[in-house]
């Protein structure tokens, strides 16, 4: 996997290496990228790479996880906003992240986004309570997995359709469907 950084400098360096992986994925499929090639492209030693990641998969997981964290940081602490407003922000965010979606799609790795988003969301106790405060334990985790995987599938479908619908319309449609499912 990847290491948790203790200093701002280390965290910035790790993000640089993640962005380097994304840049490499723009030019070639993930499976064709070797750690040696990546290190050469980034002009770092293998030792430096392994200071932050256990391997290439760790760098990919870190890239996705830090993207998910970025949305959480942008979102802020407001739990009282209207559902369609929050959904619109989510759709806008993923439209901004088209480069990442392009790279994952080109390498056949969109399922990693769904997996990481599910792990990320299941570890967020607040989300579990917000979705359904009556569910506990594994039932709550299954519910989160269901919602997150469905939502990521919707984002990917929208992406594959060239983001044809504006984020505002996607948000309104999604909010409407979510309300009818409750």
C-alpha positions in Angstrom: 0.0 0.0 0.0 1.3 3.5 0.8 2.8 5.2 3.8 1.1 7.8 5.9 3.3 10.9 5.8 4.2 12.6 9.0 5.4 15.9 7.7 4.0 18.4 5.1 7.2 18.0 3.1 6.7 14.2 2.8 3.0 14.6 2.0 3.8 17.1 -0.8 6.5 14.7 -2.2 4.1 11.8 -2.1 1.4 13.8 -4.0 4.1 14.7 -6.6 4.9 11.0 -7.1 1.2 10.2 -7.4 0.8 13.0 -10.0 3.8 11.5 -11.8 2.0 8.1 -12.0 -1.0 9.9 -13.4 1.1 11.6 -16.0 2.7 8.3 -17.0 -0.8 6.8 -17.3 -1.7 9.4 -19.8 0.9 8.0 -22.1 0.7 4.3 -21.5 -1.4 1.7 -19.9 -0.9 1.1 -16.2 0.1 -2.5 -16.7 2.9 -1.4 -19.0 4.4 1.1 -16.5 7.3 -0.4 -14.5 8.5 1.1 -11.3 11.9 1.6 -12.9 10.4 3.6 -15.8 8.3 5.6 -13.4 11.4 6.4 -11.3 13.3 7.4 -14.4 10.4 9.6 -15.5 10.2 11.2 -12.1 14.0 11.5 -11.8 14.0 9.7 -8.5 15.7 6.6 -7.1 13.8 3.4 -6.5 14.6 3.9 -2.8 12.8 7.2 -2.9 9.7 5.6 -4.5 9.7 2.8 -1.9 9.9 5.3 0.9 6.3 6.3 0.1 4.8 3.2 -1.6 5.0 -0.6 -1.3 4.7 -0.8 -5.1 2.9 0.6 -8.1 -0.5 -0.5 -6.8 0.2 1.4 -3.6 0.8 4.5 -5.6 -2.4 4.0 -7.6 -4.4 3.5 -4.3 -2.8 6.6 -2.8 -3.7 8.7 -5.9 -7.3 7.6 -5.7 -7.6 7.9 -1.9 -6.1 11.4 -2.0 -8.5 12.4 -4.7 -11.4 11.2 -2.5 -9.9 13.1 0.4 -9.7 16.2 -1.7 -13.4 16.1 -2.3 -14.0 15.7 1.4 -11.8 18.7 2.2 -13.6 20.8 -0.4 -16.9 19.7 0.9 -16.3 21.1 4.4 -18.3 20.2 7.5 -21.8 21.2 6.4 -24.4 18.4 6.9 -27.4 20.7 6.4 -27.2 21.6 2.8 -29.8 20.5 0.2 -29.1 17.1 -1.3 -29.1 18.4 -4.9 -26.5 21.1 -4.0 -24.2 18.5 -2.6 -24.7 16.2 -5.5 -24.0 19.0 -7.9 -20.7 19.6 -6.2 -19.9 15.9 -6.5 -20.6 15.9 -10.2 -18.6 19.1 -10.8 -15.7 17.6 -8.8 -15.6 14.4 -10.9 -15.9 16.4 -14.1 -12.7 18.3 -13.0 -11.0 14.9 -12.4 -11.5 13.8 -16.0 -7.7 13.1 -16.4 -7.9 10.6 -13.6 -11.0 9.0 -15.1 -9.4 8.9 -18.5 -6.3 7.2 -17.1 -8.3 4.6 -15.2 -10.6 3.9 -18.1 -7.7 3.5 -20.6 -6.0 1.0 -18.3 -9.3 -0.9 -17.4 -9.0 0.2 -13.8 -12.3 1.9 -13.0 -13.2 -0.9 -10.6 -10.3 0.3 -8.4 -12.0 3.6 -8.1 -15.2 1.8 -6.9 -13.2 -0.4 -4.5 -11.3 2.5 -3.0 -14.4 4.7 -2.7 -16.2 1.9 -0.9 -13.4 1.3 1.5 -13.0 5.1 2.0 -16.7 5.6 2.7 -17.1 2.5 4.9 -14.4 3.9 7.1 -16.3 7.2 7.5 -18.6 6.6 10.5 -20.5 9.9 9.8 -21.5 8.6 6.4 -22.9 5.4 7.8 -25.1 7.3 10.2 -26.2 9.8 7.6 -27.3 7.1 5.2 -29.4 5.2 7.6 -29.0 5.7 11.4 -31.0 2.6 12.1 -28.6 0.2 10.4 -25.7 -1.1 12.5 -22.4 -3.0 11.9 -22.1 -5.0 8.7 -25.6 -4.0 7.5 -24.5 -0.4 7.5 -21.3 -1.3 5.6 -23.3 -3.2 3.0 -25.7 -0.3 2.6 -22.8 2.1 2.1 -21.2 -0.3 -0.5 -24.5 -0.5 -2.4 -24.8 3.3 -2.5 -21.2 4.1 -3.3 -20.8 1.5 -6.0 -24.1 2.6 -7.6 -23.0 6.2 -7.4 -19.5 5.5 -8.9 -21.2 3.5 -11.7 -23.4 6.6 -12.4 -20.4 8.9 -12.4 -18.6 6.5 -14.8 -21.6 6.2 -17.1 -21.9 10.0 -17.2 -18.1 10.3 -17.9 -18.4 7.6 -20.7 -21.2 9.6 -22.2 -18.9 12.6 -22.5 -20.5 14.5 -19.6 -23.4 15.2 -21.9 -25.7 16.3 -19.1 -24.7 19.3 -17.1 -23.8 18.7 -13.4 -26.9 20.6 -12.3 -29.2 18.3 -14.2 -27.3 15.1 -13.1 -27.7 16.3 -9.5 -31.4 17.0 -9.8 -32.0 13.6 -11.4 -30.0 11.8 -8.8 -31.6 13.6 -5.9 -35.0 12.7 -7.3 -34.1 9.1 -7.6 -32.6 8.9 -4.2 -35.7 10.4 -2.6 -37.9 7.9 -4.3 -35.7 5.0 -3.2 -36.1 6.0 0.5 
